[in-house]
Amino acid sequence: MSRGFGSSLSFLLAGWGWLLLTSLLGLATFWGIVRGAPLPSGLRLLHVHGVLVGGLLQLLTGLAIAAEDLISHQGKRTTHRLLFLSMNLAALGFALGAWLRNPTVTLGAGLLLAVLFVPVARRLLTGLRTCSSWTPLSHFYFGISLAGLFGSVILGGLLAGAWYPTWHGMIRLGHLHAGLLLFLTIGTVGTIQLALPLMLHRPLRSAALGQAVFLLLPASAAGLITGFVLSSVHIQVAAGSMLIVGLALCCINLLRTWSQAGQPGSAATDHLLTALSFLLIMTCIGLALGINVLSMPPVMPYGTLHLVAYTHTAFLGFLLQSMVGGLSLALPSLLATGRIANQKKRGAYREDLERIMNRWRAAQVATVSFGSLGLVLVASLTWNLPLSSSWIHTGTWISLGLLLLHLTMVTIKIAQATATQPTHEGSGMK
């Protein structure tokens, strides 16, 4: 298996690098808001696009290519150098456009990303189809999710070009929610539902519930986007309630599958199951926020800090944990397959790598979970305390410290796994 530019490993390592660096910028942004000195808007845009394009999109692409490589029985694995370089160039273009506040650079990066849509979508669908639980309904489900990515890119181009200023607010809402809700959230939940039974070596406990989830989630996401665009809280509440039902069914089905498999534990399963639980909890909180808006004035007023805390808790608790779970699963098999030619001899090496990735798993899940929830606690304290309060600053430091500790542990384990070479006799290194 190729380990150079364009290999699945290069996508994963570059994606994690983008996610790590831009996440640090995000933590600094939250600290700036708490201190009453928020960072410039350009840095916030750099953080958002770096995380989403350079980090999450690249990691998802790398995981899809890894799945395709691992199931292939060919001796030579494919590389995607042009796709790899173009994706990182697009992410760099978004970062420079945000830093320089130059919409032309941002628009150029968006156009490059639009050109990459077809190869990225092809790679994602090819990787997903390696799952044995793939059904015709899966085509519809992930087609809707990928349509969200395409729509987000097109609407982002309209925002960067500023061609329709009177529609700016509506286009911005569509851009955000098509990418974050339809593509990342719905797509990641569907991927977990397909992948977790394979990890547990058990079929999904209820195929009917799985199909129901694949119908409920796109419908509820479309309803939420409609409600946001039309500024209709009633539609948002109705669609949010449907989303909670779909997520609850997904969680119950996967937990029953996990229990039926004997409740096996690994860093990958711990993170993926915790990620789904976080998403369900944060969706319930989002529904409560929608209901809160229906009363005039709102029962619980909230501002920028509360919104930032809510969104980042959802992203960190769900998306970050999902990516870490995917990396914990893929890296051992990917490195073992790439470094040892003989299939019978790579088992011991893969087990060594799995032990590395499973180290500190309880602490790893706990730090990101409690660090994420701490952001909500800090925001909640502002209802009764001023931003200058030592309680708020202490809570912020503890929360950000836990998140930094989590990022550090994962980075160390990735570095250790990639640096560990086979030591067994007759390993037949490539």
N, C-alpha and C positions, 0 to 999 in steps of 0.2 A: 504494500500500500504506500502510495507516495506520501512523503512528509513535507514536500515543498509548498511553494505558493500555490494556492488553489486546491489543496487537499482539504478533506473534512477537518483535520486537526488544525490547519492554519485558520480556517473559519472560526473554530471554537476558541482558540487562543486569542486571536485578534478581537473577537466579539467580547470575550471576558475582559480584555484590556480596555476596550472602549467603555464597557459597563462599569468597570472599577473606577476609572479616572473621572468619568462624568458623574458617577454616584457621589464621589467625594465632593465635587462641585455642588451637587444637590444638597448634601448635608451642610455645606457652608452657607448655602442659600437659606435653609431653614434657620440656622443660627443667626443669620443676619436679620431675618424677620423678627425673631424673638428679641434681639437687641434693639429693634426699632431702626435698623440701618440696612434695609434690603439691598441686595446686589443689583447692579444695573440690569435692565430687561434683556440686553443682549446676552449676558452670561446665563440668564435663565433659559433663553432660547437655545443656547449652545448646549446646556445641560439636557434639555428635553430631546433635541434632535440627535445628540450624541448617544443618549441612552437608547432611543427607539430605533434609529437606523444603524449606527455603528455597533450597538450592543445587542439588543433583542432580535432585530431582524437578521443580523449576521449569525447569531447563535442558533436561531431556528433553522436557518439555511444549512449551517454546519451539521446540526443534529439530523436533518433530513438526508444530507449526503452521506453521513456516517451510517444511517440505517440502510441506505442503498448499498454502500460498500460492504457492510457486514453480512448482508444476506447474499451477496454475489459470490459465486463459486469460481470466478475468474481469477487468474493469478495477478493480473494487472488491474489496478484500480484507476478510476478516472480522476482527472484533475480539472479544475475550473478556474484557471489563472485569470482570464479576462473578467469573469464574474467577480472574483475575489478583489482584484485591483479596482474595478469599477465601483463596487459597493463601498469600499473604503474611501475611494475618491469622492463619492457622493456624500458620505458622512463627513469627510473633511471639508467639502464645499459648504455643507450646512453650518459647520462649526465656524468657518471663516466668515460666511455671510452674516451669522449672528454676531460675531466678534466685531466685524467692521461695520455692522448695520447697513450692509449693502444688499438691497433686494435683488440686484442683478445676479450676484454670485449665488444667492439662495435659489433663485429661479433656475439657474443653470444646473445646480445640484438636483433640484426637483425634476428637471427634464431628463437628466441622466438616470435618476431612479425610476422614472416612468419607462424608459427604454429597457431597464432591467426587470420590469414586472413579469414579462413572459418567461424568461429563464428562471427567475426566482420561483414563480408559481409552479413551473414544471418540476423543479427540484423538490419543492415542498410536497406536491401531490405524489411524486414518485416515491419519496420517503415514506409518506403516510400509507401508501398502498402496500407496503411491505408487511403491514399488520394483518394478521389472519382474520381479525374481526371486521375488516373492511366490507362494507355493503353498498348497494346502489344508493341508499339514502346518504351515505357518507359523501358521495360526489356532490349531492345537493348542499349538504351542510358546509363542507369546506369550500365549495364554489361561492356560497354566500359570504363566507369569511374572507376569501381572497378578493371578492368584489369590494369589500370594505377597504382593503389595502389600496386597490386601484382608485376607488373614489376618493380616499384620503389624499393620495398623491395628486390627483387632478385638482381637487379643491385647494390643496396647499399651493399649487401653481397659481391659481386664481388669486389667492391671498398675497403671494409674493409680488405678482404683477400689479395688484391694486387696480384692476380694470373695472371693478364694480363696487365702488366705495359705499353706495347706499345699501348693498347687500352684505357688507363686511361681517356683521355680527352673525348672520345666518350661515354664511360660508364658513366662518371660523368654527361654529358649533358642529357643522357637518364634517369638517376636516378632522376635528379632534375625536369625535365619537365614532366616525367610520373607521379610523385607524385603531383607536384604543379599545373600543367596545366590540365592533364586529370582527376585526382582524385579530388583535392580540388576545382579548379576553375570551371570546367565543371560540376562536381557533385553538387556544391553549387548553381550554377545558375539553374540547373534543379530542385533542391529541392525547391528553392524560387518560381519557376514557378508553381510547384505543390501545395505549401503551401499557397501562398498569396491569391488565390481565396477562399480557405477555411476560412481564416481569415476575408475576406471581405464578406463572405456569398453570393458570386456570382460566377457563372461559368466563366471560362476564356472567355474574350470578343470574341476572334477568336480562335476556336480549330485548324483551319487549320494553322494559324501562329504558334501556339504552337508546332504542329507537324513539321513544317518547321525548327523551332529552334532546335528541337531534332535531326534533320538530319544535319543541318549546323554546329553546335558546335563541335560534335565529328570529323567530316570531317576536319574542319579547325584546330582543335587541333592536329590531326594526321599529317596534312601538316606542321604545325609549328615544331613539333618534328622532322619530316623528314628533314626540312630545317636546324634546329640547328645541327643535327647529321652530315649532309653532308656539313655543313658550306656554304650553298647556300642562300645568302641573297635574291635572286630573288624568291625562293620558300617561304621563310619567309614572304616576302612582299605580295605575292599572297594569302597565307594562312591567314595572318593577316587581309587582306582586307575582306576575307570571314568571319572571326571571328567578325569583326566590323559589318558586315551586320546582322549576326545572333544575336549579342547582341542588336543591334538597334531594330530589330523586337521584341525581347523579352521585352525590355524596353517599347516600344510603346504599345504592347499588354497588359502588366501589368498596365501601366498608364491609358489606356482606361478602363480596368476592375475596377481600383480604382476610376476613375471618374464616371463610371456608378453606382458604389455602393454609391455615394454621398460624395466621398472624405473623408472617415472616417480617423481619426488620432489617433495614439497610438505610443508609443515608438517602438513597434515591426515593424509596417508598415513604420514609418519614417526611421528607420535604414535599413530595407531591400530595400526600393526603392532608398535611397541614396547610398547604397552599389552597386547596379546595375549601377547607374549613374557613380559612381567612376570607376567601372570596364570598362565601355565604354570609359570614358575619358582617362584612363591610357592605354587602348589598342590603342587608336588613337595616343597617345604620343609614344608608343612602335613602331607603324608603321612608325611614323616620324623618329625615331631613325634608323630604318632599311633603310629607303630611304636615310637618311643622310650618312650612311656607303657606299652607292653605289658611292658617289662622292669621288674622290681621289685628294687631301686629303679631309676628311670630312669637310663640311661647318661649323658645330659646333662640335669641339672636346669635348670628354667627357672621364672621368676617373673613378676611383673607387668610389669616393664620389657621382658622378652623378648616377652611376648604383645602389649604395646602396639606395640613395634617391628615385629613381624611383621604385625599387622593394618594398621598405618598405611603400611607399605611396600607392601602389597598395594593399599590404597586409593589412595595417591598414584601408584604406578606404573601401576595399571590404570585406576581410575575418573577420577582427575584428568586423566591423559593422554587418555583417551577424550573427556572433555568439551572439553578444549582442541582436540583434533582436530576435533570437531564444530563448535566455534565458528570455527575457521580455515577450515572448508569453507563454512559457512552465511553468515557475515557479508558477504563480498564480493558474493555473488549477491543476498542479501536487501537490502542497501543500494542496489545498482545498480538493482534492480527497483523499489524504493520511490522512488527519486529521479529516475529518467529514464524518461519515458513511452515514448519510441520505442525499440523492441527493438533496432533496427539500430544505434542510437547509444550504447547502454549498454556495449558491449564494451570500449572503451578505459578507461572509468571502472572497470569491474569488474577489469580487469587492473591498474590502479593500486592498487586495494584488495587484490588478491591479492598484489602485491609487498610491501605493508605487512605482511600477515599471514604472509608467508613469510620475512620478515627474521629473522636470527639463529636460523634453525630448528635448526641443529646445536647451538648453545649452549643453545637452549631445551629440546631433548630431553635433552641431556647433563646439564644442571643438575638437572632433576627426577629423572632416572634415578639419577645418582650420589648425589644428596641422599637419595633414598629408600633406596638400598642402604646408605648411610652409617648409617642408623638401625639396620639389622641388625648392622653392624659394631660400633657402640657397644654394643648389647646383648650381643654376643658377647664383648666385652672384659671384661664383668663376671664371666665365668667364672673369670678369672685376676687381675683387678684390682679394687680397691675403688672405690666410686662417687666418692671424693674424688680419684682418680688424675687427673693432668693430661692423660694420654692420652685418657681418657674425655671430659673436658671439652672438649679440643681437637677431638676427633672430633665431638662434639655441635655445637659452634659451626660447624664446617665444613659439616656436614650441613644444619643449619638455615639457614645462610647461603646454601647452594646453592638450597634450596627457596624462600627469600625472594627470591632473585634471579630464579628462574623465575616466581614469581607477579608480580613487578614487571614483567618483560619482557612477559608476556602482557597485563597490565593496561594498560601503555603502548600496546601495539599495538591493543588494543580501543578505547582512547580516540582514538588517531590515526585509525583507520579510520572511526569514527563521526563524527569532526570534519572529515574530508576531504570537501569538496563537489565536485561535478562542475565542471571548468573548461573542458571542450571546447565549442567553438562548436556551437550548435544542439542542446545536450544536452536541451532540453525538460524542464527540472526541473518536478516536480510541486508 
